[in-house]
Amino acid sequence: MAVQDYYKVSGDKLERTRQICPRCGEGVFLAEHKNRRTCGKCSYTEFKK
């Protein structure tokens, strides 16, 4: 996936389209799966409701 897929430009603002990993911090995004979000670096997992 290209870097441009992680951001959305609206006017003069840059918005992130993915959540940031709470353990790893800025620059590490969580992967979107059908029932969960996971970090590929530290294996942090959030389950969707």
PQR file of N, CA, C, O and H, with PARSE charges and radii, in Angstrom:
ATOM      1  N   MET A   1       0.844  -1.166   0.000 -0.4000 1.5000
ATOM      2  CA  MET A   1       0.000   0.000   0.000 -0.0000 2.0000
ATOM      3  C   MET A   1       0.897   1.239   0.000  0.5500 1.7000
ATOM      4  O   MET A   1       1.874   1.298   0.747 -0.5500 1.4000
ATOM      5  N   ALA A   2       0.574   2.207  -0.818 -0.4000 1.5000
ATOM      6  CA  ALA A   2       1.371   3.420  -0.923 -0.0000 2.0000
ATOM      7  C   ALA A   2       1.095   4.365   0.243  0.5500 1.7000
ATOM      8  O   ALA A   2       0.031   4.318   0.861 -0.5500 1.4000
ATOM      9  H   ALA A   2      -0.220   2.159  -1.425  0.4000 1.0000
ATOM     10  N   VAL A   3       2.065   5.216   0.529 -0.4000 1.5000
ATOM     11  CA  VAL A   3       1.956   6.166   1.639 -0.0000 2.0000
ATOM     12  C   VAL A   3       0.759   7.093   1.446  0.5500 1.7000
ATOM     13  O   VAL A   3       0.123   7.488   2.423 -0.5500 1.4000
ATOM     14  H   VAL A   3       2.929   5.254   0.027  0.4000 1.0000
ATOM     15  N   GLN A   4       0.452   7.436   0.229 -0.4000 1.5000
ATOM     16  CA  GLN A   4      -0.659   8.349  -0.041 -0.0000 2.0000
ATOM     17  C   GLN A   4      -2.011   7.765   0.363  0.5500 1.7000
ATOM     18  O   GLN A   4      -2.980   8.510   0.506 -0.5500 1.4000
ATOM     19  H   GLN A   4       0.969   7.115  -0.565  0.4000 1.0000
ATOM     20  N   ASP A   5      -2.093   6.457   0.547 -0.4000 1.5000
ATOM     21  CA  ASP A   5      -3.341   5.830   0.976 -0.0000 2.0000
ATOM     22  C   ASP A   5      -3.605   6.001   2.470  0.5500 1.7000
ATOM     23  O   ASP A   5      -4.723   5.770   2.930 -0.5500 1.4000
ATOM     24  H   ASP A   5      -1.306   5.852   0.430  0.4000 1.0000
ATOM     25  N   TYR A   6      -2.592   6.402   3.226 -0.4000 1.5000
ATOM     26  CA  TYR A   6      -2.731   6.585   4.668 -0.0000 2.0000
ATOM     27  C   TYR A   6      -3.165   7.996   5.051  0.5500 1.7000
ATOM     28  O   TYR A   6      -3.494   8.252   6.210 -0.5500 1.4000
ATOM     29  H   TYR A   6      -1.684   6.590   2.852  0.4000 1.0000
ATOM     30  N   TYR A   7      -3.168   8.916   4.080 -0.4000 1.5000
ATOM     31  CA  TYR A   7      -3.497  10.318   4.349 -0.0000 2.0000
ATOM     32  C   TYR A   7      -4.553  10.816   3.375  0.5500 1.7000
ATOM     33  O   TYR A   7      -4.686  10.295   2.267 -0.5500 1.4000
ATOM     34  H   TYR A   7      -2.901   8.708   3.139  0.4000 1.0000
ATOM     35  N   LYS A   8      -5.305  11.835   3.801 -0.4000 1.5000
ATOM     36  CA  LYS A   8      -6.312  12.468   2.953 -0.0000 2.0000
ATOM     37  C   LYS A   8      -6.115  13.973   3.076  0.5500 1.7000
ATOM     38  O   LYS A   8      -6.024  14.493   4.188 -0.5500 1.4000
ATOM     39  H   LYS A   8      -5.197  12.257   4.700  0.4000 1.0000
ATOM     40  N   VAL A   9      -6.049  14.672   1.961 -0.4000 1.5000
ATOM     41  CA  VAL A   9      -5.870  16.112   1.958 -0.0000 2.0000
ATOM     42  C   VAL A   9      -7.227  16.765   1.789  0.5500 1.7000
ATOM     43  O   VAL A   9      -7.949  16.478   0.834 -0.5500 1.4000
ATOM     44  H   VAL A   9      -6.123  14.250   1.058  0.4000 1.0000
ATOM     45  N   SER A  10      -7.575  17.650   2.725 -0.4000 1.5000
ATOM     46  CA  SER A  10      -8.815  18.406   2.618 -0.0000 2.0000
ATOM     47  C   SER A  10      -8.487  19.871   2.880  0.5500 1.7000
ATOM     48  O   SER A  10      -8.252  20.278   4.018 -0.5500 1.4000
ATOM     49  H   SER A  10      -6.988  17.883   3.501  0.4000 1.0000
ATOM     50  N   GLY A  11      -8.475  20.650   1.807 -0.4000 1.5000
ATOM     51  CA  GLY A  11      -8.099  22.060   1.934 -0.0000 2.0000
ATOM     52  C   GLY A  11      -6.621  22.170   2.258  0.5500 1.7000
ATOM     53  O   GLY A  11      -5.774  21.656   1.527 -0.5500 1.4000
ATOM     54  H   GLY A  11      -8.666  20.319   0.883  0.4000 1.0000
ATOM     55  N   ASP A  12      -6.314  22.845   3.360 -0.4000 1.5000
ATOM     56  CA  ASP A  12      -4.930  22.994   3.802 -0.0000 2.0000
ATOM     57  C   ASP A  12      -4.555  21.999   4.880  0.5500 1.7000
ATOM     58  O   ASP A  12      -3.441  22.040   5.402 -0.5500 1.4000
ATOM     59  H   ASP A  12      -7.001  23.262   3.954  0.4000 1.0000
ATOM     60  N   LYS A  13      -5.477  21.101   5.220 -0.4000 1.5000
ATOM     61  CA  LYS A  13      -5.226  20.156   6.312 -0.0000 2.0000
ATOM     62  C   LYS A  13      -4.954  18.750   5.779  0.5500 1.7000
ATOM     63  O   LYS A  13      -5.476  18.335   4.744 -0.5500 1.4000
ATOM     64  H   LYS A  13      -6.381  21.068   4.796  0.4000 1.0000
ATOM     65  N   LEU A  14      -4.123  18.044   6.525 -0.4000 1.5000
ATOM     66  CA  LEU A  14      -3.795  16.671   6.208 -0.0000 2.0000
ATOM     67  C   LEU A  14      -4.415  15.782   7.272  0.5500 1.7000
ATOM     68  O   LEU A  14      -4.148  15.964   8.460 -0.5500 1.4000
ATOM     69  H   LEU A  14      -3.699  18.382   7.366  0.4000 1.0000
ATOM     70  N   GLU A  15      -5.241  14.822   6.867 -0.4000 1.5000
ATOM     71  CA  GLU A  15      -5.925  13.935   7.803 -0.0000 2.0000
ATOM     72  C   GLU A  15      -5.419  12.513   7.629  0.5500 1.7000
ATOM     73  O   GLU A  15      -5.188  12.070   6.503 -0.5500 1.4000
ATOM     74  H   GLU A  15      -5.458  14.674   5.902  0.4000 1.0000
ATOM     75  N   ARG A  16      -5.245  11.796   8.728 -0.4000 1.5000
ATOM     76  CA  ARG A  16      -4.850  10.393   8.669 -0.0000 2.0000
ATOM     77  C   ARG A  16      -6.098   9.540   8.448  0.5500 1.7000
ATOM     78  O   ARG A  16      -7.137   9.778   9.063 -0.5500 1.4000
ATOM     79  H   ARG A  16      -5.433  12.155   9.642  0.4000 1.0000
ATOM     80  N   THR A  17      -5.991   8.555   7.576 -0.4000 1.5000
ATOM     81  CA  THR A  17      -7.134   7.682   7.317 -0.0000 2.0000
ATOM     82  C   THR A  17      -7.077   6.419   8.163  0.5500 1.7000
ATOM     83  O   THR A  17      -8.079   5.713   8.274 -0.5500 1.4000
ATOM     84  H   THR A  17      -5.147   8.361   7.077  0.4000 1.0000
ATOM     85  N   ARG A  18      -5.940   6.121   8.756 -0.4000 1.5000
ATOM     86  CA  ARG A  18      -5.766   4.946   9.609 -0.0000 2.0000
ATOM     87  C   ARG A  18      -5.410   5.382  11.022  0.5500 1.7000
ATOM     88  O   ARG A  18      -4.898   6.482  11.231 -0.5500 1.4000
ATOM     89  H   ARG A  18      -5.126   6.695   8.665  0.4000 1.0000
ATOM     90  N   GLN A  19      -5.684   4.512  11.990 -0.4000 1.5000
ATOM     91  CA  GLN A  19      -5.321   4.804  13.372 -0.0000 2.0000
ATOM     92  C   GLN A  19      -3.836   4.559  13.580  0.5500 1.7000
ATOM     93  O   GLN A  19      -3.231   3.726  12.906 -0.5500 1.4000
ATOM     94  H   GLN A  19      -6.100   3.619  11.819  0.4000 1.0000
ATOM     95  N   ILE A  20      -3.256   5.295  14.523 -0.4000 1.5000
ATOM     96  CA  ILE A  20      -1.848   5.136  14.886 -0.0000 2.0000
ATOM     97  C   ILE A  20      -1.763   4.125  16.027  0.5500 1.7000
ATOM     98  O   ILE A  20      -2.638   4.084  16.892 -0.5500 1.4000
ATOM     99  H   ILE A  20      -3.747   5.972  15.071  0.4000 1.0000
ATOM    100  N   CYS A  21      -0.724   3.323  16.026 -0.4000 1.5000
ATOM    101  CA  CYS A  21      -0.530   2.330  17.081 -0.0000 2.0000
ATOM    102  C   CYS A  21      -0.232   3.047  18.400  0.5500 1.7000
ATOM    103  O   CYS A  21       0.686   3.865  18.459 -0.5500 1.4000
ATOM    104  H   CYS A  21      -0.014   3.356  15.323  0.4000 1.0000
ATOM    105  N   PRO A  22      -0.993   2.755  19.457 -0.5600 1.5000
ATOM    106  CA  PRO A  22      -0.767   3.424  20.741  0.2800 2.0000
ATOM    107  C   PRO A  22       0.540   3.010  21.414  0.5500 1.7000
ATOM    108  O   PRO A  22       1.060   3.757  22.243 -0.5500 1.4000
ATOM    109  N   ARG A  23       1.076   1.854  21.082 -0.4000 1.5000
ATOM    110  CA  ARG A  23       2.353   1.411  21.662 -0.0000 2.0000
ATOM    111  C   ARG A  23       3.546   1.986  20.909  0.5500 1.7000
ATOM    112  O   ARG A  23       4.487   2.486  21.525 -0.5500 1.4000
ATOM    113  H   ARG A  23       0.653   1.248  20.408  0.4000 1.0000
ATOM    114  N   CYS A  24       3.512   1.919  19.592 -0.4000 1.5000
ATOM    115  CA  CYS A  24       4.662   2.332  18.775 -0.0000 2.0000
ATOM    116  C   CYS A  24       4.717   3.838  18.545  0.5500 1.7000
ATOM    117  O   CYS A  24       5.805   4.398  18.408 -0.5500 1.4000
ATOM    118  H   CYS A  24       2.747   1.513  19.092  0.4000 1.0000
ATOM    119  N   GLY A  25       3.569   4.500  18.500 -0.4000 1.5000
ATOM    120  CA  GLY A  25       3.539   5.943  18.336 -0.0000 2.0000
ATOM    121  C   GLY A  25       3.419   6.394  16.894  0.5500 1.7000
ATOM    122  O   GLY A  25       3.000   5.636  16.020 -0.5500 1.4000
ATOM    123  H   GLY A  25       2.685   4.045  18.612  0.4000 1.0000
ATOM    124  N   GLU A  26       3.792   7.639  16.665 -0.4000 1.5000
ATOM    125  CA  GLU A  26       3.660   8.273  15.353 -0.0000 2.0000
ATOM    126  C   GLU A  26       4.408   7.504  14.269  0.5500 1.7000
ATOM    127  O   GLU A  26       5.518   7.018  14.487 -0.5500 1.4000
ATOM    128  H   GLU A  26       4.131   8.255  17.376  0.4000 1.0000
ATOM    129  N   GLY A  27       3.787   7.405  13.110 -0.4000 1.5000
ATOM    130  CA  GLY A  27       4.424   6.774  11.960 -0.0000 2.0000
ATOM    131  C   GLY A  27       4.144   5.292  11.801  0.5500 1.7000
ATOM    132  O   GLY A  27       4.515   4.707  10.783 -0.5500 1.4000
ATOM    133  H   GLY A  27       2.886   7.800  12.933  0.4000 1.0000
ATOM    134  N   VAL A  28       3.497   4.667  12.780 -0.4000 1.5000
ATOM    135  CA  VAL A  28       3.155   3.245  12.681 -0.0000 2.0000
ATOM    136  C   VAL A  28       1.638   3.130  12.727  0.5500 1.7000
ATOM    137  O   VAL A  28       1.012   3.452  13.737 -0.5500 1.4000
ATOM    138  H   VAL A  28       3.195   5.142  13.607  0.4000 1.0000
ATOM    139  N   PHE A  29       1.060   2.676  11.638 -0.4000 1.5000
ATOM    140  CA  PHE A  29      -0.385   2.603  11.511 -0.0000 2.0000
ATOM    141  C   PHE A  29      -0.893   1.195  11.786  0.5500 1.7000
ATOM    142  O   PHE A  29      -0.161   0.216  11.633 -0.5500 1.4000
ATOM    143  H   PHE A  29       1.568   2.415  10.818  0.4000 1.0000
ATOM    144  N   LEU A  30      -2.145   1.105  12.191 -0.4000 1.5000
ATOM    145  CA  LEU A  30      -2.789  -0.179  12.415 -0.0000 2.0000
ATOM    146  C   LEU A  30      -3.417  -0.660  11.118  0.5500 1.7000
ATOM    147  O   LEU A  30      -4.049   0.115  10.400 -0.5500 1.4000
ATOM    148  H   LEU A  30      -2.739   1.900  12.316  0.4000 1.0000
ATOM    149  N   ALA A  31      -3.241  -1.936  10.821 -0.4000 1.5000
ATOM    150  CA  ALA A  31      -3.846  -2.544   9.638 -0.0000 2.0000
ATOM    151  C   ALA A  31      -5.327  -2.793   9.911  0.5500 1.7000
ATOM    152  O   ALA A  31      -5.703  -3.181  11.017 -0.5500 1.4000
ATOM    153  H   ALA A  31      -2.727  -2.566  11.405  0.4000 1.0000
ATOM    154  N   GLU A  32      -6.160  -2.570   8.908 -0.4000 1.5000
ATOM    155  CA  GLU A  32      -7.599  -2.784   9.030 -0.0000 2.0000
ATOM    156  C   GLU A  32      -7.964  -4.164   8.524  0.5500 1.7000
ATOM    157  O   GLU A  32      -7.704  -4.492   7.366 -0.5500 1.4000
ATOM    158  H   GLU A  32      -5.854  -2.255   8.009  0.4000 1.0000
ATOM    159  N   HIS A  33      -8.564  -4.975   9.380 -0.4000 1.5000
ATOM    160  CA  HIS A  33      -9.080  -6.283   9.011 -0.0000 2.0000
ATOM    161  C   HIS A  33     -10.591  -6.263   9.216  0.5500 1.7000
ATOM    162  O   HIS A  33     -11.143  -5.273   9.695 -0.5500 1.4000
ATOM    163  H   HIS A  33      -8.775  -4.709  10.320  0.4000 1.0000
ATOM    164  N   LYS A  34     -11.244  -7.336   8.859 -0.4000 1.5000
ATOM    165  CA  LYS A  34     -12.705  -7.400   8.956 -0.0000 2.0000
ATOM    166  C   LYS A  34     -13.194  -7.229  10.393  0.5500 1.7000
ATOM    167  O   LYS A  34     -14.166  -6.514  10.636 -0.5500 1.4000
ATOM    168  H   LYS A  34     -10.795  -8.140   8.469  0.4000 1.0000
ATOM    169  N   ASN A  35     -12.528  -7.881  11.341 -0.4000 1.5000
ATOM    170  CA  ASN A  35     -13.002  -7.858  12.725 -0.0000 2.0000
ATOM    171  C   ASN A  35     -12.003  -7.285  13.721  0.5500 1.7000
ATOM    172  O   ASN A  35     -12.245  -7.334  14.927 -0.5500 1.4000
ATOM    173  H   ASN A  35     -11.739  -8.462  11.144  0.4000 1.0000
ATOM    174  N   ARG A  36     -10.871  -6.737  13.236 -0.4000 1.5000
ATOM    175  CA  ARG A  36      -9.849  -6.234  14.150 -0.0000 2.0000
ATOM    176  C   ARG A  36      -8.915  -5.252  13.458  0.5500 1.7000
ATOM    177  O   ARG A  36      -8.908  -5.134  12.233 -0.5500 1.4000
ATOM    178  H   ARG A  36     -10.674  -6.698  12.257  0.4000 1.0000
ATOM    179  N   ARG A  37      -8.130  -4.554  14.264 -0.4000 1.5000
ATOM    180  CA  ARG A  37      -7.046  -3.697  13.798 -0.0000 2.0000
ATOM    181  C   ARG A  37      -5.766  -4.212  14.448  0.5500 1.7000
ATOM    182  O   ARG A  37      -5.750  -4.469  15.652 -0.5500 1.4000
ATOM    183  H   ARG A  37      -8.135  -4.651  15.259  0.4000 1.0000
ATOM    184  N   THR A  38      -4.690  -4.367  13.670 -0.4000 1.5000
ATOM    185  CA  THR A  38      -3.454  -4.903  14.223 -0.0000 2.0000
ATOM    186  C   THR A  38      -2.251  -4.079  13.800  0.5500 1.7000
ATOM    187  O   THR A  38      -2.252  -3.442  12.747 -0.5500 1.4000
ATOM    188  H   THR A  38      -4.703  -4.158  12.692  0.4000 1.0000
ATOM    189  N   CYS A  39      -1.228  -4.104  14.639 -0.4000 1.5000
ATOM    190  CA  CYS A  39       0.050  -3.464  14.347 -0.0000 2.0000
ATOM    191  C   CYS A  39       1.010  -4.552  13.888  0.5500 1.7000
ATOM    192  O   CYS A  39       1.164  -5.569  14.564 -0.5500 1.4000
ATOM    193  H   CYS A  39      -1.228  -4.622  15.495  0.4000 1.0000
ATOM    194  N   GLY A  40       1.650  -4.350  12.756 -0.4000 1.5000
ATOM    195  CA  GLY A  40       2.589  -5.335  12.236 -0.0000 2.0000
ATOM    196  C   GLY A  40       3.926  -5.304  12.936  0.5500 1.7000
ATOM    197  O   GLY A  40       4.714  -6.243  12.821 -0.5500 1.4000
ATOM    198  H   GLY A  40       1.525  -3.525  12.206  0.4000 1.0000
ATOM    199  N   LYS A  41       4.188  -4.232  13.659 -0.4000 1.5000
ATOM    200  CA  LYS A  41       5.485  -4.084  14.324 -0.0000 2.0000
ATOM    201  C   LYS A  41       5.499  -4.734  15.708  0.5500 1.7000
ATOM    202  O   LYS A  41       6.415  -5.492  16.028 -0.5500 1.4000
ATOM    203  H   LYS A  41       3.548  -3.469  13.752  0.4000 1.0000
ATOM    204  N   CYS A  42       4.487  -4.440  16.528 -0.4000 1.5000
ATOM    205  CA  CYS A  42       4.487  -4.930  17.924 -0.0000 2.0000
ATOM    206  C   CYS A  42       3.358  -5.934  18.204  0.5500 1.7000
ATOM    207  O   CYS A  42       3.237  -6.421  19.328 -0.5500 1.4000
ATOM    208  H   CYS A  42       3.743  -3.825  16.268  0.4000 1.0000
ATOM    209  N   SER A  43       2.544  -6.243  17.212 -0.4000 1.5000
ATOM    210  CA  SER A  43       1.424  -7.197  17.326 -0.0000 2.0000
ATOM    211  C   SER A  43       0.278  -6.723  18.215  0.5500 1.7000
ATOM    212  O   SER A  43      -0.508  -7.545  18.685 -0.5500 1.4000
ATOM    213  H   SER A  43       2.642  -5.847  16.299  0.4000 1.0000
ATOM    214  N   TYR A  44       0.167  -5.423  18.454 -0.4000 1.5000
ATOM    215  CA  TYR A  44      -0.955  -4.864  19.194 -0.0000 2.0000
ATOM    216  C   TYR A  44      -2.231  -5.132  18.399  0.5500 1.7000
ATOM    217  O   TYR A  44      -2.238  -4.967  17.179 -0.5500 1.4000
ATOM    218  H   TYR A  44       0.806  -4.755  18.072  0.4000 1.0000
ATOM    219  N   THR A  45      -3.313  -5.544  19.069 -0.4000 1.5000
ATOM    220  CA  THR A  45      -4.569  -5.883  18.401 -0.0000 2.0000
ATOM    221  C   THR A  45      -5.743  -5.229  19.116  0.5500 1.7000
ATOM    222  O   THR A  45      -5.832  -5.259  20.344 -0.5500 1.4000
ATOM    223  H   THR A  45      -3.307  -5.679  20.060  0.4000 1.0000
ATOM    224  N   GLU A  46      -6.640  -4.637  18.336 -0.4000 1.5000
ATOM    225  CA  GLU A  46      -7.908  -4.099  18.838 -0.0000 2.0000
ATOM    226  C   GLU A  46      -9.015  -4.822  18.082  0.5500 1.7000
ATOM    227  O   GLU A  46      -8.991  -4.879  16.852 -0.5500 1.4000
ATOM    228  H   GLU A  46      -6.568  -4.612  17.339  0.4000 1.0000
ATOM    229  N   PHE A  47      -9.971  -5.366  18.796 -0.4000 1.5000
ATOM    230  CA  PHE A  47     -11.097  -6.030  18.140 -0.0000 2.0000
ATOM    231  C   PHE A  47     -12.240  -5.042  17.950  0.5500 1.7000
ATOM    232  O   PHE A  47     -12.543  -4.249  18.841 -0.5500 1.4000
ATOM    233  H   PHE A  47      -9.990  -5.320  19.794  0.4000 1.0000
ATOM    234  N   LYS A  48     -12.871  -5.097  16.777 -0.4000 1.5000
ATOM    235  CA  LYS A  48     -14.008  -4.231  16.473 -0.0000 2.0000
ATOM    236  C   LYS A  48     -15.256  -4.828  17.086  0.5500 1.7000
ATOM    237  O   LYS A  48     -15.356  -6.046  17.233 -0.5500 1.4000
ATOM    238  H   LYS A  48     -12.625  -5.742  16.053  0.4000 1.0000
ATOM    239  N   LYS A  49     -16.197  -3.995  17.440 -0.4000 1.5000
ATOM    240  CA  LYS A  49     -17.453  -4.458  18.045 -0.0000 2.0000
ATOM    241  C   LYS A  49     -18.520  -4.609  16.999  0.5500 1.7000
ATOM    242  O   LYS A  49     -19.647  -4.989  17.316 -0.5500 1.4000
ATOM    243  H   LYS A  49     -16.116  -3.006  17.320  0.4000 1.0000
TER
END
